[in-house]
Amino acid sequence: MTGQTSKGAALLPCAVWALTRAALLLWVSGVFTLGGLDVTVDVSVIYRGWYETLLTGTYPQDDVSWQYPPGAALAILSPALLPFWEYASAFYALVLLCDALVFGLLLYAGRRPGMRAAGAWVWVVGVPLLGPTVYARYDLMVTAVAVAALLAGVRHPKALGVLAAFGALLKVWPVLVLIGVRRGRPTRAAWSAAALTAAGLGVGFALWMPGAYAFLAFQRDRGLEIESLGALYFHLARHTGWEGRVELHYGSMEFLGPHVGLVSTLALGLAVLALGWLLVWRLRARTFAAHTPAQAAFTAVLLFTTTSRVISPQYVVWLVGLAAVCLAFRGGGMVRPAVLVLAAAGVTVLEFPVYFAEVVASDAWGVGLLVVRNGLLVAASLIAARRLWRETVPGARSEKAAPVRGDQPSRALR
């Protein structure tokens, strides 16, 4: 009877996953649409153009929209693994495969002692809430690497370090999964593995093709994207005589004009403050549990996403993946920020692609969606930071935490 119940419990998330992913594939294939922009152009035109350039033996050095670390070339070139498929179809199939991998990892982890199926459910529900954009970008592939790193790191810190470094060379942010590794031997193992992997792969990419690090200049020159937190000021200012404009700039729709530079600098300042808080937390944290690396990674990515000059819709899939890992642990907390992230995902699909024209025009409806989405992310960031601090810093730990002090392994880590 217990075995049948267990199988039934596993079949339900699998069925929901299959149905929702079929809907996503139909969406990106153009079988049905909810209106708004065609998000598949990024794959069929931009990614395909980069693919052709990479096949010539060089990175897209003259394309300012190429703003990714050198490992991103692997994602863009990955459809070559399916040579008999059209580029876009092959790309969607590989994203689906990565989606299934994350789901499988979370489902398998949920059967371990001290774990639960809630993480798999967060992934099942959260991904389709973002709509077709989630399959029309390579961010889900990167998220798969970060999720694998955190789950592997429970028992194998070196594996966490290797995967974190590989993920960072795909899109930088996965390096943040290293910040919450337990002090002592696990930190030394994970961080040294990450450093060696990053150095080896970094040199390898530089030798592989010219232009591996041209993206650094393009990232430096980026402006204030219209979906970011700081952009809300200019959405409102456009109705009071502000003389700026919205243009496609460095691969995204950005505000250009008076005071944009100042607000961009303030956004960078907030990101520096977030980094400072994380460093202080790392220095003061003493109580580590099996779920602490996931909590710390989730909090760090929330802080940097919220304070960024760019909050692209696909960034939310990073948060969905990390929230899923947090909720895969029993007693892992972060329920409220995870729910807020899921709500933000649902609003995100409305602001892009469905009502993106209203966002570009600073229409009341478009601005309202941004206020709600960014407000949810801000609230999730603050709640997650408070929870992380209370669980790990002496004198502030919640009574519900399952502590692991110093280098003593927790039961979940044995």
C-alpha positions in Angstrom: 0.0 0.0 0.0 2.8 2.4 0.9 4.6 1.6 -2.4 1.5 2.3 -4.4 1.0 5.6 -2.6 4.6 6.6 -3.2 4.3 5.8 -6.9 1.1 7.7 -7.2 2.7 10.7 -5.5 5.6 10.6 -8.0 3.3 10.3 -11.0 1.3 13.4 -10.3 4.2 15.9 -10.6 5.5 14.0 -13.6 2.1 14.3 -15.3 1.9 18.1 -14.5 5.4 18.6 -15.7 4.7 16.8 -19.0 1.5 18.8 -19.6 3.0 22.2 -18.8 6.1 21.5 -20.9 4.0 20.4 -23.9 2.2 23.7 -23.6 5.5 25.6 -23.6 6.7 23.7 -26.6 3.5 24.5 -28.5 3.9 28.2 -27.4 7.4 28.6 -28.7 6.5 26.6 -31.8 3.9 29.2 -32.6 0.9 26.8 -32.4 -0.8 29.2 -30.0 0.0 32.6 -28.5 -1.3 35.0 -25.9 -0.3 38.1 -27.9 2.6 40.5 -27.3 6.1 40.1 -28.8 7.4 37.0 -30.6 10.1 35.9 -28.1 11.4 33.2 -30.4 13.2 35.7 -32.6 16.1 35.6 -30.1 16.7 32.0 -31.0 15.8 31.9 -34.7 17.7 35.1 -35.5 20.1 36.3 -32.8 21.3 33.0 -31.5 21.4 31.5 -35.0 23.5 34.5 -36.1 25.9 34.0 -33.2 26.0 30.2 -34.1 27.1 31.0 -37.6 29.8 33.4 -36.4 31.1 30.9 -33.8 31.3 28.2 -36.5 33.8 30.5 -38.3 36.2 30.1 -35.3 35.7 33.4 -33.5 33.4 35.0 -30.9 31.0 37.7 -32.0 33.5 40.5 -31.3 31.7 43.1 -33.3 28.2 42.5 -31.9 27.6 44.6 -28.7 24.6 42.4 -27.8 27.1 39.5 -27.2 27.5 40.1 -23.4 28.1 36.7 -22.1 31.2 34.8 -20.7 33.0 32.6 -23.2 31.3 29.4 -22.0 28.0 30.7 -23.4 29.4 29.6 -26.8 28.7 26.0 -25.7 25.0 26.8 -25.2 24.7 28.6 -28.5 26.5 25.8 -30.4 24.6 23.0 -28.6 22.0 22.6 -31.4 24.8 21.1 -33.5 24.3 18.0 -31.4 21.1 17.5 -33.3 22.4 18.1 -36.9 19.2 16.9 -38.6 17.0 19.4 -36.8 16.4 23.1 -37.7 18.4 25.3 -35.3 15.5 26.7 -33.2 13.8 23.3 -32.9 17.0 21.7 -31.7 17.6 24.5 -29.2 14.1 24.1 -27.7 14.6 20.3 -27.5 17.8 20.8 -25.6 16.3 23.3 -23.2 13.5 20.8 -22.6 16.1 18.2 -21.8 17.7 20.5 -19.2 14.3 21.2 -17.8 13.7 17.5 -17.4 17.2 17.1 -15.8 16.4 19.7 -13.1 13.0 18.1 -12.5 14.6 14.7 -12.2 17.3 15.9 -9.8 14.8 17.6 -7.5 12.4 14.6 -7.6 15.3 12.2 -6.8 16.6 14.5 -4.0 13.1 14.7 -2.5 13.3 11.0 -1.7 16.4 11.3 0.4 16.3 11.5 4.2 15.8 15.1 5.3 14.5 16.1 1.9 11.0 16.6 0.4 9.1 16.8 -2.9 8.2 20.5 -2.5 11.3 21.5 -4.4 10.2 19.5 -7.5 6.8 21.2 -7.3 8.3 24.7 -7.2 10.1 23.8 -10.4 7.1 22.2 -12.0 4.9 25.3 -11.3 7.5 28.1 -11.6 8.9 27.4 -15.0 5.6 27.6 -17.0 4.6 30.7 -15.1 7.3 32.6 -17.1 5.7 31.6 -20.4 7.6 31.0 -23.7 10.6 33.2 -22.8 11.9 30.5 -20.5 12.4 28.2 -23.4 13.6 30.9 -25.8 16.7 31.8 -23.8 19.6 29.7 -22.6 19.2 30.7 -19.0 17.4 27.5 -18.1 20.5 25.6 -19.1 22.6 27.7 -16.7 20.1 27.2 -14.0 20.3 23.4 -14.4 24.1 23.7 -13.7 23.5 25.7 -10.6 20.8 23.4 -9.3 23.1 20.4 -9.9 25.9 22.1 -8.1 23.9 22.8 -4.9 22.4 19.3 -4.8 25.8 17.6 -5.4 27.4 19.9 -2.9 25.5 18.4 0.0 27.9 15.5 0.0 30.6 16.5 -2.5 31.9 20.1 -2.1 34.5 19.6 -4.9 31.7 18.8 -7.3 29.9 21.9 -6.2 33.0 23.9 -6.9 33.6 22.4 -10.4 30.0 23.0 -11.4 29.9 26.5 -10.0 32.9 27.5 -12.0 31.5 25.9 -15.2 28.2 27.7 -14.6 30.0 31.0 -14.0 31.7 30.7 -17.4 28.2 30.2 -18.9 26.6 33.3 -17.3 28.6 34.5 -14.2 25.9 34.3 -11.5 26.3 30.6 -10.6 29.6 31.6 -8.9 27.3 32.7 -6.1 26.4 29.1 -5.1 29.8 29.1 -3.4 29.1 31.7 -0.9 27.2 29.5 1.6 29.5 26.5 1.7 30.2 25.4 5.3 33.3 26.8 6.8 36.5 24.8 7.0 37.3 21.8 4.9 34.2 22.0 2.7 34.9 25.7 1.8 38.5 24.9 1.0 37.5 22.0 -1.2 34.7 23.8 -3.1 36.6 27.1 -3.6 39.9 25.5 -4.6 38.0 23.2 -7.1 36.2 26.2 -8.5 39.4 28.3 -8.8 41.2 25.5 -10.6 38.3 24.8 -12.9 37.7 28.4 -13.8 41.4 29.0 -14.5 41.7 25.9 -16.7 38.5 26.5 -18.6 39.1 30.2 -18.8 42.5 29.7 -20.5 41.0 27.0 -22.7 38.3 29.3 -24.0 40.8 32.1 -24.6 42.9 29.7 -26.7 39.9 28.1 -28.4 38.8 31.2 -30.3 39.7 34.9 -30.4 37.4 37.4 -28.6 36.5 35.2 -25.7 36.5 38.2 -23.3 35.2 40.9 -25.6 31.9 40.7 -23.6 33.5 42.6 -20.7 33.6 45.9 -22.6 30.0 45.4 -23.8 28.8 44.7 -20.2 30.6 47.8 -18.9 28.8 50.1 -21.3 25.3 48.8 -20.7 22.7 51.3 -19.5 19.5 51.2 -17.6 17.1 48.6 -18.9 13.4 49.6 -18.8 12.3 46.6 -16.6 14.8 47.3 -13.8 14.0 48.7 -10.4 15.8 52.0 -11.2 13.9 52.4 -14.4 10.6 53.0 -12.5 11.7 56.5 -11.9 12.0 57.3 -15.6 8.7 55.6 -16.4 7.0 58.0 -14.0 9.2 61.0 -15.1 8.1 60.5 -18.8 4.7 61.8 -17.6 6.1 64.9 -16.1 8.2 66.3 -18.9 11.4 64.2 -18.8 13.2 64.6 -22.1 14.7 61.2 -22.5 13.8 58.3 -24.7 13.6 54.5 -24.9 15.9 52.8 -27.5 17.2 49.3 -28.3 20.7 49.7 -26.8 23.3 46.9 -26.2 20.7 44.3 -26.9 17.9 45.5 -24.7 15.4 48.3 -24.4 17.0 51.0 -22.3 16.3 54.5 -21.1 18.7 57.1 -22.6 18.7 60.8 -21.6 19.1 63.2 -18.6 19.9 61.6 -15.2 20.1 58.0 -16.5 23.8 57.8 -15.7 23.1 58.9 -12.2 20.4 56.4 -11.6 22.6 53.7 -13.2 25.4 54.6 -10.8 23.0 54.4 -7.8 21.9 51.0 -9.0 25.6 49.9 -9.0 25.9 51.4 -5.6 23.1 49.2 -4.3 24.7 46.2 -5.8 28.0 47.1 -4.0 26.0 47.4 -0.7 24.5 44.0 -1.4 27.9 42.6 -1.9 29.1 44.2 1.3 26.2 42.7 3.2 27.0 39.3 1.9 30.6 39.6 2.9 29.7 40.7 6.4 27.2 37.8 6.6 29.9 35.3 5.5 32.4 36.6 8.1 29.8 36.5 10.9 28.0 33.3 10.0 28.8 30.4 12.3 25.8 28.1 12.2 25.6 26.1 9.0 23.0 23.4 8.1 22.7 21.3 5.0 20.4 23.8 3.4 22.5 26.8 4.1 24.4 26.9 0.7 21.0 26.9 -1.1 19.6 29.6 1.2 22.7 31.7 0.7 22.8 31.3 -3.1 19.1 32.1 -3.3 19.5 35.2 -1.2 22.6 36.4 -3.1 21.0 36.0 -6.5 17.9 37.7 -5.3 19.9 40.7 -4.1 22.0 41.1 -7.2 19.0 40.5 -9.5 16.9 43.1 -7.7 19.6 45.8 -7.7 20.8 45.1 -11.2 20.5 47.7 -14.0 18.9 44.9 -16.0 16.1 42.6 -14.9 15.4 40.6 -18.0 12.4 38.2 -17.7 14.5 35.1 -18.1 16.5 36.1 -15.0 13.5 35.0 -12.9 14.1 31.3 -13.9 17.4 31.5 -11.9 15.4 32.4 -8.8 12.8 29.7 -9.4 15.6 27.1 -9.6 17.3 28.2 -6.5 14.0 28.5 -4.6 13.2 25.0 -5.6 16.5 23.7 -4.1 15.8 25.6 -0.9 12.3 24.0 -0.5 13.7 20.6 -1.3 15.2 20.6 2.2 13.0 19.9 5.2 13.3 22.8 7.5 15.1 24.7 4.8 12.9 27.8 5.2 12.6 30.4 2.5 8.9 29.5 1.9 7.7 33.1 1.8 10.4 34.4 -0.5 9.9 31.4 -2.8 6.2 32.1 -3.0 6.9 35.7 -3.8 9.3 34.6 -6.6 6.6 32.4 -8.0 4.2 35.3 -7.9 6.8 37.5 -9.6 7.1 34.9 -12.3 3.4 35.1 -13.0 3.5 38.9 -13.3 6.7 38.7 -15.4 5.0 36.9 -18.3 2.4 39.7 -18.4 5.0 42.5 -18.6 7.0 40.5 -21.1 5.9 39.5 -23.7 2.1 40.0 -23.3 2.1 43.7 -22.4 5.6 44.8 -23.3 4.4 47.5 -25.7 2.7 49.1 -22.7 5.9 48.8 -20.7 7.9 50.5 -23.5 5.3 53.3 -23.7 5.3 53.8 -19.9 1.6 53.2 -20.0 -0.1 53.0 -16.6 -0.9 49.3 -17.0 2.7 48.4 -18.1 4.2 50.5 -15.2 1.8 49.0 -12.8 3.0 45.5 -13.7 6.6 46.5 -13.3 5.8 48.0 -9.8 4.2 44.8 -8.7 6.9 42.5 -10.2 9.8 44.5 -8.9 8.1 45.0 -5.5 7.7 41.3 -5.1 11.4 40.8 -5.8 12.4 43.5 -3.3 10.2 41.9 -0.7 11.6 38.4 -1.4 15.1 39.8 -1.2 14.6 41.4 2.2 12.8 38.4 3.7 15.4 36.0 2.4 18.2 38.1 3.8 16.6 38.3 7.2 15.9 34.6 7.3 19.5 33.7 6.3 21.0 36.1 8.9 18.7 34.8 11.7 19.6 31.2 11.0 23.3 31.5 10.7 24.6 34.5 12.7 25.2 33.9 16.5 22.6 35.6 18.6 20.1 35.9 15.7 19.4 32.3 14.9 15.8 31.2 14.7 14.7 28.3 17.0 13.7 26.3 13.9 17.2 26.0 12.5 19.1 22.8 12.5 22.6 24.0 13.2 26.0 22.6 12.2 28.8 24.4 14.0 32.4 24.5 12.8 33.4 21.5 10.8 31.0 19.1 12.4 28.9 17.3 9.8 25.1 17.5 10.1 23.0 14.4 9.9 21.8 15.3 6.4 25.4 15.5 5.3 26.5 12.1 6.4 
